[in-house]
């Protein structure tokens, strides 16, 4: 199968999917203002990967078809393999400046992880492991874009799924048939769901005995009958031009509530069925969670480099780059960026190989994610401090720079020492869209929680840290021979 192009992808979006927005059904995602430019941003990623000049960087040979397929679907067997996956994701992340977190390579990493340790799924029955591997191969060879919804709705978190006021609130099995199962209920937070080909439904939250109906892992086409997506307010819908909203207008990948209204799933697309143990183990006893979040860290490091570049360009434009206090702040910002990039590389070089599969360094990746939720806001505050009052004195819109009535004043008073008003305002609008607009605020919230609540991520660090080695150093210190004292 030839590599998917951007045009192929855009055509596939007009497939009858049920996307509900502002009380109406979206007729065509690829043409609607709320999603059109984000879809084109995804299409651009497919075009980058399909470019013949990028063939070695972006693809590997499918072991099944012999055709080139995206490296996002490559199960790493060596440190070199994981490096190649990183370079692939970095190339894509650079095209979106790290601002689209759920591009097709994200959930692809999870399915690579699942398929790398199929015996975890075989605990529920060999057919489920076989189904998983078969669908992974289909994803790989057909270049599919899969998103996921793996968090229950926030309705009553004091109760487990089966004790909710209505057991049909959370997405779960309501019927078993000879040819498959039927799912009803809701699940969140399908980032990128509106733009994807398929949706994975599972649950990453701990489940209790009695929650078996919700302990599943299935996939359904986005246009499956009964599947409805309810996106949050799309920022692109209010971004009336790309000058004032350079990021909001292009890179809002959308997050959606997903409602399953008696959605049928054939057995071939069921990988876990009513099994609490396997539902838990799919995340922690395969490389799924670490491979998926390795991609997320590649994307995040790219985004941090973009943030540092924005801040430095602002300093140079305003003539502050040589100021010692500014250089101190910028040095601290650069230190954070360098620390995260170094931790990303450490995930590769410290990665162990188990049974022929490379596992990204678990303690390292979770440590980076744990601190990300705290340090990301601090880095944004540094940029706000450097900007001073610049953001709140910007012209009301691009029209102020173009109208004969206002343009002369704009040009005289909004220029900088190194550029004219239009270019200065364009840079400041870009930075504001990153740190302060609705789009920017969503990103701040996203970076805080995309890997789970910080206390959960820190618990993952605790579980994977080498406490035995650390404790051994304490024992060695306590066993030192005495010095001095009475002769």
SULVENVEN-V63692 format. One record per residue. N is the residue number from 1. RES is the residue in one letter. BURIAL is b if it has 16 or more other ideal C-beta (glycine too) atoms within 10 Angstrom, else e. Layout:
N:RES:BURIAL, N:RES:BURIAL
This chain:
1:X:e, 2:X:e, 3:X:b, 4:X:b, 5:X:b, 6:X:b, 7:X:e, 8:X:e, 9:X:b, 10:X:b, 11:X:e, 12:X:b, 13:X:b, 14:X:e, 15:X:e, 16:X:e, 17:X:b, 18:X:b, 19:X:b, 20:X:e, 21:X:b, 22:X:e, 23:X:e, 24:X:e, 25:X:e, 26:X:b, 27:X:e, 28:X:e, 29:X:b, 30:X:b, 31:X:e, 32:X:b, 33:X:e, 34:X:b, 35:X:b, 36:X:b, 37:X:b, 38:X:b, 39:X:b, 40:X:e, 41:X:b, 42:X:b, 43:X:b, 44:X:b, 45:X:b, 46:X:b, 47:X:b, 48:X:b, 49:X:b, 50:X:b, 51:X:e, 52:X:e, 53:X:e, 54:X:e, 55:X:e, 56:X:e, 57:X:e, 58:X:b, 59:X:b, 60:X:b, 61:X:e, 62:X:b, 63:X:e, 64:X:e, 65:X:e, 66:X:e, 67:X:e, 68:X:b, 69:X:b, 70:X:b, 71:X:b, 72:X:b, 73:X:b, 74:X:b, 75:X:b, 76:X:b, 77:X:e, 78:X:e, 79:X:e, 80:X:e, 81:X:b, 82:X:b, 83:X:e, 84:X:b, 85:X:b, 86:X:b, 87:X:e, 88:X:b, 89:X:b, 90:X:b, 91:X:b, 92:X:b, 93:X:b, 94:X:e, 95:X:b, 96:X:b, 97:X:b, 98:X:b, 99:X:b, 100:X:b, 101:X:b, 102:X:b, 103:X:b, 104:X:b, 105:X:b, 106:X:b, 107:X:b, 108:X:b, 109:X:b, 110:X:b, 111:X:b, 112:X:b, 113:X:b, 114:X:b, 115:X:b, 116:X:b, 117:X:b, 118:X:b, 119:X:e, 120:X:b, 121:X:b, 122:X:e, 123:X:e, 124:X:b, 125:X:e, 126:X:e, 127:X:e, 128:X:b, 129:X:b, 130:X:e, 131:X:b, 132:X:b, 133:X:b, 134:X:e, 135:X:b, 136:X:b, 137:X:b, 138:X:b, 139:X:b, 140:X:b, 141:X:b, 142:X:e, 143:X:b, 144:X:b, 145:X:b, 146:X:b, 147:X:b, 148:X:b, 149:X:b, 150:X:b, 151:X:b, 152:X:b, 153:X:b, 154:X:e, 155:X:e, 156:X:e, 157:X:e, 158:X:e, 159:X:e, 160:X:b, 161:X:b, 162:X:b, 163:X:e, 164:X:b, 165:X:e, 166:X:e, 167:X:b, 168:X:e, 169:X:b, 170:X:b, 171:X:b, 172:X:b, 173:X:b, 174:X:b, 175:X:e, 176:X:e, 177:X:e, 178:X:e, 179:X:e, 180:X:b, 181:X:b, 182:X:b, 183:X:b, 184:X:b, 185:X:b, 186:X:b, 187:X:b, 188:X:b, 189:X:b, 190:X:b, 191:X:b, 192:X:b, 193:X:b, 194:X:b, 195:X:b, 196:X:b, 197:X:b, 198:X:b, 199:X:b, 200:X:b, 201:X:b, 202:X:b, 203:X:b, 204:X:b, 205:X:b, 206:X:e, 207:X:b, 208:X:e, 209:X:e, 210:X:e, 211:X:b, 212:X:b, 213:X:b, 214:X:b, 215:X:b, 216:X:b, 217:X:b, 218:X:b, 219:X:b, 220:X:b, 221:X:b, 222:X:b, 223:X:e, 224:X:b, 225:X:e, 226:X:e, 227:X:b, 228:X:b, 229:X:b, 230:X:b, 231:X:b, 232:X:e, 233:X:e, 234:X:b, 235:X:b, 236:X:b, 237:X:b, 238:X:e, 239:X:b, 240:X:e, 241:X:e, 242:X:e, 243:X:b, 244:X:b, 245:X:b, 246:X:b, 247:X:b, 248:X:b, 249:X:b, 250:X:b, 251:X:b, 252:X:b, 253:X:b, 254:X:b, 255:X:b, 256:X:b, 257:X:b, 258:X:b, 259:X:b, 260:X:b, 261:X:e, 262:X:e, 263:X:b, 264:X:b, 265:X:b, 266:X:e, 267:X:b, 268:X:e, 269:X:b, 270:X:b, 271:X:b, 272:X:b, 273:X:b, 274:X:b, 275:X:b, 276:X:b, 277:X:e, 278:X:b, 279:X:b, 280:X:b, 281:X:b, 282:X:b, 283:X:b, 284:X:e, 285:X:b, 286:X:b, 287:X:b, 288:X:b, 289:X:b, 290:X:b, 291:X:b, 292:X:b, 293:X:b, 294:X:b, 295:X:b, 296:X:b, 297:X:b, 298:X:b, 299:X:b, 300:X:b, 301:X:b, 302:X:b, 303:X:b, 304:X:b, 305:X:b, 306:X:b, 307:X:b, 308:X:b, 309:X:e, 310:X:b, 311:X:b, 312:X:b, 313:X:e, 314:X:b, 315:X:b, 316:X:b, 317:X:b, 318:X:b, 319:X:e, 320:X:b, 321:X:e, 322:X:e, 323:X:e, 324:X:e, 325:X:e, 326:X:b, 327:X:e, 328:X:e, 329:X:b, 330:X:b, 331:X:e, 332:X:e, 333:X:b, 334:X:b, 335:X:e, 336:X:b, 337:X:b, 338:X:e, 339:X:e, 340:X:b, 341:X:b, 342:X:e, 343:X:b, 344:X:b, 345:X:e, 346:X:b, 347:X:b, 348:X:b, 349:X:e, 350:X:e, 351:X:b, 352:X:e, 353:X:e, 354:X:e, 355:X:e, 356:X:e, 357:X:b, 358:X:b, 359:X:b, 360:X:b, 361:X:b, 362:X:b, 363:X:b, 364:X:b, 365:X:b, 366:X:b, 367:X:b, 368:X:b, 369:X:b, 370:X:b, 371:X:b, 372:X:b, 373:X:b, 374:X:e, 375:X:b, 376:X:b, 377:X:e, 378:X:e, 379:X:b, 380:X:b, 381:X:e, 382:X:b, 383:X:b, 384:X:e, 385:X:e, 386:X:b, 387:X:b, 388:X:e, 389:X:e, 390:X:b, 391:X:b, 392:X:e, 393:X:e, 394:X:b, 395:X:b, 396:X:e, 397:X:b, 398:X:b, 399:X:e, 400:X:b, 401:X:b, 402:X:e, 403:X:e, 404:X:e, 405:X:e, 406:X:e, 407:X:b, 408:X:e, 409:X:e, 410:X:b, 411:X:e, 412:X:e, 413:X:e, 414:X:b, 415:X:b, 416:X:b, 417:X:e, 418:X:e, 419:X:e, 420:X:e, 421:X:b, 422:X:b, 423:X:e, 424:X:b, 425:X:b, 426:X:b, 427:X:b, 428:X:b, 429:X:b, 430:X:b, 431:X:b, 432:X:b, 433:X:b, 434:X:b, 435:X:b, 436:X:b, 437:X:b, 438:X:b, 439:X:b, 440:X:b, 441:X:e, 442:X:b, 443:X:b, 444:X:e, 445:X:e, 446:X:b, 447:X:b, 448:X:e, 449:X:e, 450:X:b, 451:X:b, 452:X:b, 453:X:e, 454:X:b, 455:X:e, 456:X:b, 457:X:b, 458:X:b, 459:X:e, 460:X:b, 461:X:b, 462:X:e, 463:X:e, 464:X:b, 465:X:e, 466:X:e, 467:X:e, 468:X:e, 469:X:e, 470:X:e, 471:X:e, 472:X:e, 473:X:e, 474:X:e, 475:X:e, 476:X:e, 477:X:e, 478:X:e, 479:X:e, 480:X:e, 481:X:e, 482:X:e, 483:X:e, 484:X:e, 485:X:e, 486:X:e, 487:X:e
